[in-house]
Amino acid sequence: MRLIRISLLVLFLGVMISFGTCADVAPGNNGATASVSEQTANLVSFVDNAVAYAKANGKDKAIGEFNNNKSTEFIKDGLYAFAVGFDGVTVAHPYRPDFVGKSQMDLVDTNGVAFFKNMASVAKMGGGYVYYVFANPAHDNKPELKLTYVEKVDDAWWVGAGTYLSDLSATFSQASRDSLTGFVE
């Protein structure tokens, strides 16, 4: 199963890299000149920094900082940190306070992908990438493809950050949808 996930990620990233660049700077966008490979490296570094902060400063202080929409450490270069418990309850999100304190585990994107379940599953394994469709506030909440990197902090919670891939189609054929939802389940 892990080999299949890695293969699908490599294939997906290869397609994205062939497109070259992504959309304008906005929360979750890394800018028009950043290649996908640069964006993925930035995501990993950003989340690694957030996880290190959480481990060094404790959960309560980290959650306070991640929820602070004025943070200069955990909101920068179009990225922001969010945090979720393995029970599915969001504990920090600087731009979606309506998510905090609620489970998002049953949330599915327009392609039927239960992306919070997928993120939790990937985080439980230590960390990795998840892609899904989500409303992009920089483009009038238009549903766009989003690549998110998640990493386990400890056995109770995980941290993530994502970037929109605005140049790529957010909708898939029914066969692709079936494959994606089968992959998540």
Beta strands, then each sheet from edge to edge (+ up, - down):
strand 1: 75-76
strand 2: 79-80
strand 3: 82-85
strand 4: 90-92
strand 5: 127-136
strand 6: 142-152
strand 7: 157-164
sheet 1: 1+ 2-
sheet 2: 4+ 3- 7+ 6- 5+
end
